[in-house]
Amino acid sequence: MNVEAMKKILQNCTEENIIFDEPHVSERCREYKITKENILYIMFKETNTLINVIEDRPQVYKIYFRLNKRRQLKMIIDLLELKKVRIRTLRTLDRKVYKNLQLRRKGRW
């Protein structure tokens, strides 16, 4: 699925169509200091900040929103239920930290 198709899906959703995978999402929200209202605002109102969509498994996607120049919000969602979007987990990625992790994995550190 490409970015434009995912934008259409998110723009056609309502709050009633969004399901949070509790208690996992609540824990991640506290960890990354973000509220569920902010997540819904980003999904519905700021769909132009959607920068990447990766299909993890059939009907399960990793979607990336740009929060600012250095930070991204990564969400794993599934579309397994008819006309429902389930948010499984989320994470904020800081570019500086993420680059350091990549370097360590490759054995350069």
Residue, then its C-alpha position, 0 to 999 in steps of 0.5 A: m500500500n502506498v502513502e496516498a492510499m493510506k491517507k485516504i483510509l485515515q481521512n475516511c475514518t472517524e473516532e468510532n472506527i479507531i480501536f486502541d490495543e489496551p493496555h499496551v498503547s496506554e503504556r507507550c503513551r505515558e512512556y513517550k509523553i503523548t496523549k491519545e487525543n494527540i494521536l487521533y489529531i495526527m491521524f485525522k488532521e495531519t495526514n499530510t505528515l504521513i511519510n512512509v507506509i510499510e506492510d509488515r504482514p497482510q493487513v498490518y502496516k507500520i506507518y510513520f508521521r513526521l512530528n518535526k524535523r528530527r522526530q517521527l511517530k511510528m505506529i503499527i496498525d491493522l485493518l483486520e476488522l471490517k471498517k475498523v483501524r486497530i492501533r497496536t503500538l506506537r513509538t517516537l523515533d529521534r533521528k540522532v538516537y536512531k542513527n546511533l542504534q543503526l551504527r551499533r547494529k552494524g558493528r561500527w561501534 
